[in-house]
Every structure is written in C-alpha cells, then in structure tokens.
Amino acid sequence: MEHAFLFPAVRHFAERDGVFLLPAGCTVSAEPEFLPAVQTALSLFPAFPAGTGADGCVTVRRDAALEKEGYTLTVRPDGVTLAASSACGAFYAAITFCQLAGGGREIPCCDIADAPGLRLRGVLLDVSRGKVPTLQTLCETVDLLARCKLNHLELYIEGLSFAYPSFGALWADETPLTPAEVRTLDAYCRARFVDLVPCQNGLGHMGRWLAEPALRPLAECPDGFSVYGHSFPPTTLDPEDPESLAFVDRLFGELLPNFGSGLVNACLDEPFELCFGKNRGGDRAALYTAYANRLHARLQNRGLRMAMWDDVAVSSNEALQTLDEDILLLDWGYEREHPFSERARRLSEAGRPFCVCPGTNSWLSFTGMTDNMFACAASAADAAYRYKAEGLLMTDWGDSGHLQYLPVSYPGFLAGAAYAWNPRGAAPSEVAEALDRLVFCDSAGVMGRALLAAGTYDRKEEFRLPCRTLASTVLTTGLVPRERYLATVELLVKSQSFFSKEAFVADYLRSYEQQKAPDFAAVLAVLEEADEALSAARPQTAEGKTALAEVRNGILMAACMTKTRAWMLSGTRPADLAKELGRCIRQHRKLWHARNKAHGCEEGLRPLLDIEKGAKQ
C-alpha cells in the first residue's frame, strides 16, 4: 500500500491500525457554511473525482475550538472525518484529504492535526518588465498556490503592465492587465482563500513613466545619473515635489478599486539616485521617510494598510524609528548570504511588523539557481520563526525581458509554501516529488528532479554574480569582442557595491577575484544530463506537457548562451549555434503565447535574435 504524499508537511500525523477503503463513488458531506469551500478544494484535484452529497463517506464538521486556518482529519475503517472552525480551515482539510486519497483506494487510518506556521504565506509574481500573463495563466497559478496552502498573491506592477484608464494613449500598443481582468482574478482568489494584493511601485523603478517628457520633471535626476562611468536614465521620483506624490496617488486611485484586499504594497525600494540630483546634499533617510509616511497617510485614508520593502529603512536607524508604526516592512534578499536573521532581529527589537522575502532565483538564469534558492529560503524561514515575522513572501522577478518560463519558478513557490506552513520546510527531494505529483502529474517521476538539476549549472561557472548566472550576462553584453565582454562583466561586478547590499558584496568580489578557469564543457554537461532525463518524463496533463516543453527550451537557451560566452572568450564559433538558436527562438515564441499576452515577446528575444544574426554571418 502506497502511503500518501502530503505537501506541505502537516503539523501532526499519527498512523493507526487499519485502512479505509475509498469507494468508487466517494462523496463528501459538509455543513452548509463549509460546502462552497470544500467543493472548490475538490475541484483543485480533478484526478480525484469526489463529489459532495448529504450522506458522504467523508464528513466535514464544525469545531469552534480549532484555529481559524487549522483543521483535524481522522481516518478510520468506517469513514473519514474532517473538522474546522472556519470555511478556510475546511478548505485546507479537504486539500489534505485529496492528497491522502491520491495514494490509492486504501487510505491508512490516521489522525492529523494541522495549522499553518505563519499567517501570511505568499508569492509575488512580476507581471511587468516584458511579460504579462493571461488571465487563464494567472488563475491556473492561483490554483497551484491554493493546492500548496498559500494565501497571498501579489502582482508586481511597474510601468504599463496595468491598463490605467487615464493613460490609455501610453499602453494602446501594449497588452496590459485590464481592470476587468484584475477584478475577475480577485474574485477567483477569494474563492480559494488567497488574498490578491496590489503591488505598485511608488518612488523608485519609475523609469517607464519618467521616460515620458510630460512626467520627466518629476524625477530626482531628470537627465539621468551615472555609476562607475555608466549612464542610466532617471528611475526615481523627487520625493520633495508634491506633484510626485499626487502622481503616485493618481495611479493608486485607478489601480486599487479593482482589488478587495485591505493591504497594498507600495514598494518604495531602490531609490538609487535619491539625493544625487535635486536633493543633493539632503538627508536621504529623512527625505525617504517623510515621503513614505505621506504616502502611507493617503493609503490609510482609503482604509488600507501599507506594506513596503525595507532596504532603505533597515539600513538607517533614523528611518526605522520615524516610519509610521503600522507599516508592514518586507525584508527582501535573494542570496544565501543575505543576513535575514540579523535584519529580522533588528526589526523585531524595533517593534516593527515584518515579513521575510526570499526569491525563486528563476530570473536571469533560464533554468533557476537551485542551491541558492533553497539556502536562501531556509535562512529566511529560520529568521521568520525565530523573530515572529508575520509571514514569508516568495518573490519572482522578470529582469531583462523575463525570458525564464513560469515552471522554472515553481520550485521556489513550493519551497516557500513548505516553510511558510511548517517550520521544517521541505528537502529538495520532497519539492521534486511535490512537483511531479501536484504540478506536472509526471507518471515517470522525473520532471521535478530534472528541473532542480538543470538549475545547478551555475556550480560549474567561473564565479558567482548576485541573482544571475554568467550565461545570462550575454543578455546584457550581446555578441561582442572578448575585451568588451570582459570589461562589461567587470563593470557588472564592481557596480554591485552600488546596486546591492553591503552584507554580501565582498563575497561576490572575492569570487570574481578568485575565479576558476572557464570550463564550458562541464556547464553544458549539466544541462545535457538534465535534458536527457526529461526525455523519460510522462506528464499526464496539458499543464505538465507545456511545462516539459518550457523546461527543455529553457535548458536549450542556457546552453546557447553558454556557447556564445565560449565563442566570445575563445574566438571559436560553435558550428551548431545558429541552428540551435533558431530552434530555441521559434519554440520560445510558441511557448510565450501559450501563457502570456502578446506584447513583450519580441522585445525579450532581441538579444537572442542579434546573436543568431551574428552566428549566421
């Protein structure tokens, strides 16, 4: 008898003697207030065709003594009983029952008592910077999150990925999320006990807006700024200009009515050029905090709680002490060296509510960075439980054209879900099995392990860069002579002292200075082995088949970029590069349109198209 695989791990599991034989026509009976939640939970497991009825062999009852999201599940030879104090608890109980039933008709008798470890258990999905998912993709993603008992989803909006009604002329040629789509998604989330939270940048990362001549005067540095001699366009608003706050408030005024959440993430991270321009010589922390508090007051007037990234606040005692007390601070860090524990301690001692926010490491990697992601998630979770964070938010970004495919982010989603529900989290092998069982439905049981293996090619690269593999540097440099490539990579390394956090910059500089000799054959061998393993995969659903094609094309993309690096450094052109790039590009266009809206595909492909052109010459 195969024992069921439960993910995330439950708090308490005790096996008893005997089994319950699941009848072919299993029905679940529930109290009326729980029935919609139970029906929705059952719909997340279409392979288990249970229905609801008055006299089910599975009963869901009310137990007011249980935690709001907690539940108990009792299996005996004569039936199954689920208990919860709320519809949300009944929803999670039904999910666990469906996983139990997934192991076969014979369910071992057992007692389960379960409840989440953290209140906020979420994912942030970047729907900007090149890739806007379709409504169907977003709904399917919500189903995945709900199956893993996550209860929070943020859609990161930067620039024109949302169709702001009063700026229609700016997005007329693009394909943003519409207000109607967001409202539909919001209702879909609520039915699955997922809080859909608006997330819009309100200070930094405003480059798309500040590129407009009418808005450029709002910039801290209207003419841009430079770092190590490299020029950048303006990205940060002038916080002292009242028109900056009025503009941001206008954007929120058009975005927020489409969300039912009581929380809003105003971001406010990475105001890189603050005090480099109009406010040169000013008190950076004081300017930043005053602006954040003014925006917070406006959002409070709308009846909302504000969240924001803490990269400025936690690095300044003044900012940490003067920010409004009920702002939820989000401590983000995507490297295994990020000092989650130290920062969480500071936030806790200051009495600040906070969440920890690791990353999927999918972006700028093509296939993920498996080791770093798991280490970062474990470190974040340890800090969250030790210092009583409100939650854990797994972030997923889309830098440089958002070329990575959605399934590359799934290991991070599941690792975050495991830790947010249960402090013990999940080992990589458990995440791999959960991917095969709950996501890909791979009867061969190979896709999860192969995906995690594909994300280890960075081990064989010469040195480490924060949040990106060396293969991805080609997206920045393009196909250039050796000297120019090396100079650009050196600039990327040195500029980390400006763009990244001091806590780990030294580690990356040391890695660069002590870099190994390139071994491109070793990198390619890791990718080829993962791709060969995927040839044995047998996904049983349309989602699994699409994911298989995506992961394999991601591997091909990483291989093509690795071969391009080898060409630039050695001067020897790979004979098959143009052909492989052509195949990769054609498949990418097809796969892009399977999940995403049209705009952004060709823009993201431009570096690959330019390399393909050069490889053909």
C-alpha positions as CSV (number, residue, x, y, z in Angstrom):
1,M,0.0,0.0,0.0
2,E,1.4,3.4,-1.1
3,H,1.3,6.0,1.7
4,A,0.0,9.4,0.6
5,F,2.5,12.2,0.0
6,L,1.4,15.3,2.0
7,F,2.7,18.6,1.0
8,P,3.3,20.9,2.8
9,A,4.1,18.6,5.7
10,V,1.4,18.6,8.3
11,R,2.0,19.6,11.9
12,H,1.0,16.3,13.5
13,F,0.5,12.8,11.9
14,A,-0.2,9.6,13.7
15,E,-0.8,6.4,11.9
16,R,-3.4,4.0,13.3
17,D,-4.2,0.3,12.7
18,G,-6.4,-0.5,9.7
19,V,-7.3,1.2,6.4
20,F,-10.3,3.0,5.0
21,L,-11.3,1.6,1.6
22,L,-12.2,4.6,-0.6
23,P,-15.4,3.8,-2.5
24,A,-15.5,4.4,-6.3
25,G,-18.2,7.0,-5.9
26,C,-16.8,8.9,-2.9
27,T,-18.9,11.8,-1.7
28,V,-18.1,14.5,0.9
29,S,-20.8,15.9,3.1
30,A,-20.2,19.2,4.8
31,E,-22.0,21.8,6.8
32,P,-23.7,24.4,4.5
33,E,-21.2,27.2,5.5
34,F,-18.3,24.9,4.5
35,L,-19.8,23.4,1.4
36,P,-18.5,26.0,-1.2
37,A,-15.0,25.9,0.2
38,V,-15.0,22.1,0.1
39,Q,-16.3,22.0,-3.4
40,T,-13.6,24.4,-4.5
41,A,-10.9,22.4,-2.8
42,L,-12.1,19.2,-4.6
43,S,-12.0,21.0,-7.9
44,L,-8.3,21.5,-7.5
45,F,-7.7,17.8,-7.8
46,P,-9.6,16.7,-10.9
47,A,-7.8,13.4,-11.0
48,F,-9.7,12.5,-7.8
49,P,-13.4,12.6,-8.8
50,A,-15.0,13.1,-5.4
51,G,-18.3,14.9,-5.2
52,T,-20.4,16.4,-2.4
53,G,-23.6,14.9,-1.1
54,A,-25.8,14.6,2.0
55,D,-24.6,11.1,3.1
56,G,-20.9,11.1,2.2
57,C,-18.3,8.7,3.5
58,V,-16.3,11.8,4.2
59,T,-17.8,14.3,6.7
60,V,-16.7,17.8,7.3
61,R,-17.9,19.2,10.6
62,R,-17.5,22.4,12.6
63,D,-15.2,22.5,15.7
64,A,-15.1,26.1,17.1
65,A,-12.1,25.2,19.3
66,L,-9.7,25.0,16.3
67,E,-7.5,27.8,14.9
68,K,-9.1,29.8,12.0
69,E,-6.9,28.1,9.4
70,G,-6.4,24.9,11.3
71,Y,-8.2,21.5,11.0
72,T,-8.2,17.9,12.1
73,L,-8.6,14.9,9.9
74,T,-9.4,11.4,11.2
75,V,-9.4,8.3,9.1
76,R,-11.0,5.1,10.4
77,P,-12.1,1.9,8.7
78,D,-15.7,3.1,8.6
79,G,-15.1,6.6,7.3
80,V,-13.2,9.9,7.3
81,T,-14.0,13.0,9.4
82,L,-12.6,16.5,8.8
83,A,-13.1,19.3,11.3
84,A,-12.5,23.0,11.2
85,S,-13.7,26.2,12.8
86,S,-13.9,28.2,9.5
87,A,-14.5,27.7,5.8
88,C,-10.8,28.4,5.3
89,G,-9.9,25.5,7.7
90,A,-12.3,23.2,5.9
91,F,-10.7,24.2,2.6
92,Y,-7.3,23.2,3.8
93,A,-8.7,20.0,5.4
94,A,-10.2,19.0,2.1
95,I,-6.9,19.6,0.3
96,T,-5.1,17.3,2.7
97,F,-7.8,14.7,2.2
98,C,-7.4,14.9,-1.6
99,Q,-3.7,14.3,-1.2
100,L,-4.4,11.3,1.1
101,A,-6.7,9.9,-1.5
102,G,-4.1,10.4,-4.2
103,G,-2.1,7.5,-2.9
104,G,-4.7,4.9,-3.9
105,R,-8.0,3.4,-2.8
106,E,-6.6,2.2,0.5
107,I,-6.1,5.1,2.9
108,P,-4.2,4.2,6.1
109,C,-6.1,5.0,9.3
110,C,-4.5,8.1,10.9
111,D,-5.0,11.2,12.9
112,I,-3.9,14.6,11.5
113,A,-3.9,17.9,13.4
114,D,-2.7,20.7,11.3
115,A,-2.4,24.5,11.2
116,P,-0.1,27.0,9.4
117,G,3.1,28.2,11.0
118,L,2.9,31.7,9.5
119,R,-0.1,33.9,9.0
120,L,1.0,35.4,5.6
121,R,2.2,32.8,3.1
122,G,2.7,34.2,-0.3
123,V,4.1,34.7,-3.7
124,L,5.0,37.8,-5.6
125,L,4.7,37.4,-9.3
126,D,6.3,40.0,-11.6
127,V,3.8,40.8,-14.3
128,S,5.9,43.7,-15.6
129,R,9.2,44.3,-17.4
130,G,8.3,42.4,-20.5
131,K,5.8,39.6,-19.6
132,V,2.1,39.9,-18.7
133,P,0.4,36.6,-18.1
134,T,-3.0,35.9,-19.5
135,L,-6.0,35.7,-17.1
136,Q,-6.1,31.9,-17.6
137,T,-2.4,31.6,-16.6
138,L,-3.0,33.7,-13.5
139,C,-6.0,31.6,-12.5
140,E,-4.0,28.4,-13.0
141,T,-1.2,29.8,-10.9
142,V,-3.7,30.6,-8.1
143,D,-4.9,27.0,-8.2
144,L,-1.3,25.9,-7.7
145,L,-0.8,28.2,-4.8
146,A,-4.0,27.1,-3.2
147,R,-3.1,23.4,-3.5
148,C,0.1,24.3,-1.5
149,K,-2.0,26.2,1.1
150,L,-0.5,29.6,0.2
151,N,-2.9,32.5,1.0
152,H,-1.3,35.6,-0.5
153,L,-0.5,36.7,-4.1
154,E,1.0,40.0,-5.2
155,L,1.1,41.1,-8.8
156,Y,4.1,43.4,-9.1
157,I,3.2,46.3,-11.4
158,E,5.8,48.6,-12.8
159,G,5.1,50.9,-15.7
160,L,2.3,50.0,-18.0
161,S,1.5,46.4,-17.2
162,F,-1.8,47.5,-15.8
163,A,-4.2,49.4,-18.1
164,Y,-4.6,52.7,-16.1
165,P,-7.7,54.2,-17.6
166,S,-6.4,57.7,-17.8
167,F,-3.2,56.7,-19.5
168,G,-4.7,54.7,-22.4
169,A,-2.6,56.5,-25.0
170,L,0.6,55.2,-23.4
171,W,-0.4,51.5,-23.4
172,A,-2.6,51.4,-26.5
173,D,0.1,49.3,-28.4
174,E,0.7,47.0,-25.4
175,T,-1.3,44.3,-23.7
176,P,-1.6,45.1,-20.0
177,L,-3.9,43.5,-17.5
178,T,-7.2,45.3,-17.7
179,P,-9.3,46.4,-14.7
180,A,-11.9,43.8,-15.6
181,E,-9.3,41.0,-15.6
182,V,-8.0,42.0,-12.2
183,R,-11.5,42.1,-10.7
184,T,-12.2,38.6,-12.1
185,L,-8.9,37.3,-10.7
186,D,-9.6,38.9,-7.4
187,A,-12.9,37.0,-7.1
188,Y,-11.2,33.8,-8.2
189,C,-8.6,34.3,-5.5
190,R,-11.1,34.9,-2.8
191,A,-12.9,31.6,-3.5
192,R,-9.6,29.9,-2.9
193,F,-8.7,31.9,0.3
194,V,-5.9,33.7,-1.5
195,D,-5.6,37.5,-0.8
196,L,-4.8,39.2,-4.1
197,V,-2.7,42.2,-3.0
198,P,-2.0,45.2,-5.3
199,C,1.7,45.9,-5.6
200,Q,2.7,49.1,-7.4
201,N,6.0,51.0,-7.2
202,G,5.6,54.5,-5.8
203,L,9.1,56.0,-5.7
204,G,11.9,54.1,-7.4
205,H,11.6,51.9,-10.5
206,M,9.6,54.6,-12.2
207,G,11.7,54.6,-15.4
208,R,8.9,53.9,-17.8
209,W,6.9,56.8,-16.5
210,L,9.8,59.2,-16.3
211,A,10.7,58.4,-19.9
212,E,7.6,60.5,-20.8
213,P,8.5,64.1,-21.4
214,A,5.5,65.4,-19.5
215,L,6.5,63.4,-16.4
216,R,10.3,63.7,-16.5
217,P,10.3,66.9,-14.5
218,L,9.1,64.8,-11.5
219,A,12.4,62.9,-11.5
220,E,15.1,63.3,-8.9
221,C,17.6,63.4,-11.8
222,P,15.7,64.4,-14.9
223,D,18.9,64.0,-17.0
224,G,19.7,60.6,-15.5
225,F,22.7,59.5,-13.4
226,S,25.9,57.6,-13.7
227,V,27.5,54.7,-11.8
228,Y,31.2,53.9,-12.5
229,G,31.0,56.0,-15.6
230,H,28.0,54.2,-17.0
231,S,24.9,56.3,-17.6
232,F,21.4,55.3,-16.5
233,P,18.1,57.0,-17.3
234,P,16.0,58.5,-14.4
235,T,14.3,55.9,-12.3
236,T,13.4,57.7,-9.0
237,L,10.8,60.4,-8.3
238,D,11.7,63.6,-6.5
239,P,10.1,63.0,-3.0
240,E,10.1,66.7,-2.2
241,D,8.0,67.6,-5.2
242,P,4.3,67.5,-4.2
243,E,3.4,66.6,-7.8
244,S,5.3,63.3,-7.3
245,L,3.0,62.1,-4.6
246,A,0.0,63.4,-6.4
247,F,1.0,61.3,-9.5
248,V,1.6,58.2,-7.5
249,D,-1.7,58.7,-5.7
250,R,-3.4,59.0,-9.0
251,L,-2.0,55.7,-10.2
252,F,-3.1,54.0,-6.9
253,G,-6.5,55.6,-7.3
254,E,-7.0,53.8,-10.7
255,L,-5.5,50.5,-9.6
256,L,-6.9,49.9,-6.1
257,P,-10.6,49.8,-6.7
258,N,-10.0,46.5,-8.6
259,F,-8.7,44.7,-5.5
260,G,-10.6,43.6,-2.4
261,S,-7.6,43.3,-0.2
262,G,-7.0,45.5,2.8
263,L,-3.3,45.5,2.2
264,V,-1.3,47.3,-0.5
265,N,2.4,47.0,-1.3
266,A,3.8,50.5,-2.3
267,C,7.3,49.0,-2.7
268,L,9.4,52.2,-2.3
269,D,12.6,50.1,-2.9
270,E,15.8,51.0,-4.6
271,P,15.5,54.8,-5.0
272,F,19.0,54.6,-6.5
273,E,19.6,58.2,-7.4
274,L,17.9,59.8,-4.4
275,C,20.0,62.8,-3.3
276,F,22.1,62.6,-6.5
277,G,20.1,65.4,-8.2
278,K,17.6,68.0,-7.0
279,N,18.0,66.9,-3.4
280,R,21.8,66.7,-3.5
281,G,23.3,67.2,0.0
282,G,20.0,66.4,1.7
283,D,19.3,63.9,4.4
284,R,18.5,60.8,2.4
285,A,16.8,58.9,5.3
286,A,14.7,61.9,6.3
287,L,13.5,62.7,2.8
288,Y,12.7,59.0,2.2
289,T,10.8,58.5,5.5
290,A,8.8,61.7,5.2
291,Y,7.7,60.7,1.7
292,A,6.8,57.1,2.8
293,N,4.7,58.5,5.7
294,R,2.9,60.9,3.4
295,L,2.0,58.1,1.0
296,H,1.0,55.9,3.9
297,A,-1.4,58.6,5.2
298,R,-3.1,58.7,1.8
299,L,-3.5,54.9,1.7
300,Q,-4.8,54.9,5.2
301,N,-7.4,57.4,4.1
302,R,-8.5,54.7,1.6
303,G,-8.9,52.2,4.5
304,L,-5.7,50.3,3.6
305,R,-2.6,49.0,5.4
306,M,0.6,49.8,3.6
307,A,3.5,47.4,3.0
308,M,6.9,48.4,1.6
309,W,10.3,46.9,1.0
310,D,12.8,47.7,3.8
311,D,16.1,48.1,2.0
312,V,16.3,51.8,3.0
313,A,14.6,51.6,6.3
314,V,16.5,48.7,7.9
315,S,19.8,50.3,6.9
316,S,19.1,53.5,8.7
317,N,18.2,53.8,12.4
318,E,16.6,57.1,11.7
319,A,14.3,55.7,9.1
320,L,13.5,52.7,11.2
321,Q,12.5,54.9,14.1
322,T,10.5,57.5,12.2
323,L,8.5,55.4,9.7
324,D,4.8,55.1,10.7
325,E,4.5,52.2,13.1
326,D,1.9,50.1,11.4
327,I,3.6,49.9,8.0
328,L,4.4,46.3,7.2
329,L,8.1,46.1,6.3
330,L,9.2,43.5,3.7
331,D,12.8,42.3,4.1
332,W,13.9,41.1,0.7
333,G,17.1,39.1,-0.1
334,Y,17.8,36.6,-2.8
335,E,21.3,35.4,-1.9
336,R,22.2,32.6,0.5
337,E,24.4,35.2,2.3
338,H,21.6,37.6,2.9
339,P,21.5,38.4,6.7
340,F,17.9,37.5,7.3
341,S,18.4,36.7,10.9
342,E,20.3,39.9,11.8
343,R,17.8,42.1,10.0
344,A,14.8,40.3,11.5
345,R,16.3,40.7,14.9
346,R,16.6,44.5,14.3
347,L,13.1,44.7,13.0
348,S,11.8,42.7,15.9
349,E,13.7,44.7,18.5
350,A,12.3,47.9,16.9
351,G,8.8,46.6,17.3
352,R,8.2,46.7,13.6
353,P,5.8,44.2,11.9
354,F,7.7,42.5,9.0
355,C,7.8,39.6,6.5
356,V,10.8,37.8,5.1
357,C,11.0,37.8,1.3
358,P,13.4,35.3,-0.4
359,G,13.4,34.7,-4.1
360,T,12.8,31.9,-6.6
361,N,16.1,32.7,-8.4
362,S,14.4,32.0,-11.7
363,W,15.3,35.3,-13.3
364,L,18.5,35.8,-15.3
365,S,19.2,32.1,-15.0
366,F,17.0,30.4,-17.7
367,T,16.6,27.2,-15.5
368,G,16.9,28.6,-12.0
369,M,19.7,28.6,-9.4
370,T,18.6,25.6,-7.2
371,D,21.3,25.7,-4.5
372,N,21.0,29.4,-3.8
373,M,17.2,29.3,-3.8
374,F,16.9,26.5,-1.2
375,A,19.6,28.0,1.0
376,C,18.0,31.5,0.9
377,A,14.5,30.1,1.6
378,A,15.7,28.1,4.6
379,S,17.6,31.1,6.0
380,A,14.5,33.4,5.6
381,A,12.2,30.9,7.2
382,D,14.5,30.4,10.2
383,A,14.5,34.1,10.8
384,A,10.8,34.4,10.3
385,Y,10.0,31.8,13.0
386,R,12.8,32.9,15.4
387,Y,11.7,36.6,15.4
388,K,8.0,36.1,14.8
389,A,7.6,37.6,11.3
390,E,4.0,38.0,10.0
391,G,4.9,35.8,7.0
392,L,7.1,34.7,4.2
393,L,6.7,36.1,0.7
394,M,8.5,34.2,-2.1
395,T,9.4,36.8,-4.8
396,D,9.7,36.1,-8.5
397,W,11.1,38.7,-10.9
398,G,11.5,39.3,-14.6
399,D,14.7,41.2,-15.3
400,S,16.0,41.6,-18.8
401,G,13.0,40.5,-20.8
402,H,11.6,37.9,-18.5
403,L,12.9,35.0,-20.6
404,Q,12.6,32.3,-18.0
405,Y,9.4,30.2,-18.1
406,L,6.9,30.0,-15.3
407,P,7.7,26.4,-14.3
408,V,11.3,27.4,-13.5
409,S,9.7,29.4,-10.7
410,Y,7.7,26.5,-9.3
411,P,10.4,25.0,-7.1
412,G,10.7,28.4,-5.3
413,F,6.9,28.6,-5.0
414,L,6.8,25.2,-3.4
415,A,9.8,25.7,-1.2
416,G,8.3,28.9,0.1
417,A,5.0,27.2,0.7
418,A,6.6,24.4,2.6
419,Y,8.5,26.7,5.0
420,A,5.6,29.1,5.4
421,W,3.2,26.3,6.5
422,N,5.6,24.2,8.6
423,P,9.0,25.3,10.1
424,R,10.6,22.1,9.0
425,G,10.1,23.1,5.3
426,A,11.0,20.6,2.7
427,A,14.1,19.0,1.4
428,P,14.9,19.4,-2.4
429,S,13.8,15.7,-2.9
430,E,10.4,16.5,-1.4
431,V,10.0,19.5,-3.5
432,A,10.9,17.4,-6.6
433,E,8.3,14.8,-5.6
434,A,5.7,17.5,-5.0
435,L,6.3,19.0,-8.4
436,D,5.8,15.6,-10.0
437,R,2.7,14.7,-8.0
438,L,0.9,18.1,-7.6
439,V,2.0,20.1,-10.6
440,F,3.4,18.2,-13.5
441,C,1.5,14.9,-12.9
442,D,4.5,13.1,-14.3
443,S,3.9,9.3,-14.0
444,A,7.6,8.7,-14.6
445,G,8.5,10.8,-11.6
446,V,11.5,12.5,-13.3
447,M,10.5,16.1,-14.1
448,G,10.9,17.5,-10.6
449,R,14.4,16.1,-10.1
450,A,15.5,17.1,-13.7
451,L,14.2,20.7,-13.2
452,L,16.2,21.1,-10.0
453,A,19.3,19.5,-11.6
454,A,19.0,21.9,-14.6
455,G,19.3,24.7,-12.1
456,T,22.7,23.7,-10.9
457,Y,24.8,24.5,-14.0
458,D,25.9,27.7,-12.2
459,R,28.1,25.5,-10.0
460,K,30.4,24.9,-13.0
461,E,30.7,28.6,-14.0
462,E,33.9,30.5,-13.2
463,F,32.5,32.8,-10.4
464,R,29.2,34.0,-8.9
465,L,27.2,37.1,-9.5
466,P,24.2,38.1,-7.4
467,C,20.9,36.8,-8.7
468,R,22.2,35.8,-12.1
469,T,24.2,33.2,-13.9
470,L,27.2,34.0,-16.1
471,A,25.3,32.6,-19.0
472,S,22.7,35.4,-18.6
473,T,25.4,38.1,-18.8
474,V,25.1,37.6,-22.6
475,L,21.7,39.3,-22.4
476,T,23.5,42.4,-21.2
477,T,26.6,42.3,-23.4
478,G,25.3,40.9,-26.6
479,L,27.8,39.3,-29.1
480,V,30.9,41.5,-28.7
481,P,34.7,41.1,-28.8
482,R,36.4,39.4,-25.9
483,E,37.8,42.6,-24.4
484,R,34.5,44.4,-24.5
485,Y,32.7,41.4,-22.9
486,L,35.2,41.1,-20.1
487,A,35.0,44.9,-19.4
488,T,31.2,44.8,-19.2
489,V,31.3,41.9,-16.9
490,E,33.8,43.6,-14.7
491,L,31.5,46.7,-14.6
492,L,28.7,44.4,-13.5
493,V,30.8,43.1,-10.7
494,K,32.1,46.4,-9.5
495,S,28.6,48.1,-9.7
496,Q,27.3,45.6,-7.1
497,S,28.8,47.9,-4.4
498,F,26.3,50.5,-5.6
499,F,23.2,48.4,-6.5
500,S,23.5,45.6,-4.0
501,K,23.6,45.2,-0.2
502,E,26.9,45.6,1.6
503,A,26.3,42.3,3.5
504,F,27.4,40.1,0.6
505,V,29.2,42.4,-1.9
506,A,32.5,41.3,-0.5
507,D,31.7,37.6,-1.2
508,Y,31.0,38.3,-4.8
509,L,34.0,40.4,-5.3
510,R,36.1,37.7,-3.8
511,S,34.5,35.1,-6.1
512,Y,35.4,37.3,-9.1
513,E,38.9,37.8,-8.0
514,Q,39.5,34.1,-7.4
515,Q,37.6,32.9,-10.4
516,K,38.3,29.5,-11.9
517,A,39.3,28.9,-15.5
518,P,36.2,28.6,-17.8
519,D,35.0,25.0,-18.3
520,F,32.2,25.4,-20.7
521,A,32.1,21.6,-21.4
522,A,31.3,21.0,-17.7
523,V,28.5,23.6,-17.8
524,L,27.0,22.0,-20.9
525,A,27.2,18.5,-19.5
526,V,25.0,19.5,-16.6
527,L,22.4,20.9,-19.0
528,E,22.6,18.0,-21.3
529,E,22.2,15.5,-18.5
530,A,19.1,17.3,-17.2
531,D,17.6,17.4,-20.7
532,E,18.3,13.7,-21.3
533,A,16.5,12.9,-18.0
534,L,13.5,14.9,-19.2
535,S,13.2,12.7,-22.3
536,A,11.8,10.0,-20.0
537,A,9.1,12.3,-18.5
538,R,5.5,11.3,-18.9
539,P,3.3,14.2,-17.8
540,Q,-0.4,13.3,-17.8
541,T,-1.9,16.7,-18.1
542,A,-1.8,19.6,-20.6
543,E,-0.1,21.8,-18.0
544,G,2.6,19.1,-17.5
545,K,3.2,18.8,-21.2
546,T,3.5,22.5,-21.7
547,A,5.9,22.7,-18.7
548,L,8.0,19.9,-20.1
549,A,8.4,21.8,-23.4
550,E,9.2,25.0,-21.5
551,V,11.9,23.5,-19.2
552,R,13.6,21.8,-22.2
553,N,13.6,25.1,-24.1
554,G,15.0,26.9,-21.1
555,I,17.8,24.3,-21.0
556,L,18.5,25.0,-24.7
557,M,18.5,28.7,-24.1
558,A,21.1,28.4,-21.2
559,A,23.2,26.1,-23.5
560,C,23.1,28.6,-26.3
561,M,24.1,31.5,-24.1
562,T,26.9,29.3,-22.6
563,K,28.2,28.5,-26.1
564,T,28.0,32.2,-27.0
565,R,30.2,33.0,-24.0
566,A,32.6,30.4,-25.1
567,W,32.7,31.9,-28.6
568,M,33.4,35.4,-27.3
569,L,36.2,34.2,-24.9
570,S,37.9,31.7,-27.2
571,G,37.2,33.3,-30.6
572,T,36.0,29.9,-32.0
573,R,32.4,29.9,-33.3
574,P,30.4,26.8,-32.4
575,A,29.3,25.2,-35.6
576,D,25.7,24.4,-34.4
577,L,25.0,27.7,-32.6
578,A,22.9,29.4,-35.3
579,K,20.8,26.3,-35.8
580,E,20.2,25.8,-32.1
581,L,19.4,29.5,-31.6
582,G,16.9,29.4,-34.4
583,R,15.1,26.4,-32.9
584,C,15.2,27.9,-29.5
585,I,13.7,31.2,-30.7
586,R,10.9,29.6,-32.7
587,Q,9.9,27.4,-29.7
588,H,10.1,30.4,-27.4
589,R,7.6,32.3,-29.5
590,K,5.2,29.4,-29.4
591,L,5.6,28.8,-25.6
592,W,5.3,32.6,-24.8
593,H,1.9,32.7,-26.4
594,A,0.7,29.6,-24.6
595,R,0.7,31.5,-21.2
596,N,1.2,35.2,-21.9
597,K,-0.2,38.2,-23.6
598,A,1.5,39.1,-26.9
599,H,3.4,42.3,-26.1
600,G,7.0,41.8,-24.8
601,C,7.9,38.6,-26.6
602,E,9.9,40.1,-29.4
603,E,11.5,42.7,-27.2
604,G,12.7,40.0,-24.8
605,L,14.1,38.0,-27.8
606,R,16.1,40.8,-29.2
607,P,19.5,39.7,-27.7
608,L,19.0,36.2,-29.0
609,L,18.0,37.4,-32.4
610,D,21.1,39.6,-32.6
611,I,23.3,36.7,-31.6
612,E,21.6,34.4,-34.2
613,K,22.3,37.0,-36.8
614,G,25.9,37.2,-35.9
615,A,26.2,33.4,-35.8
616,K,24.9,33.2,-39.4
617,Q,27.4,35.6,-40.8
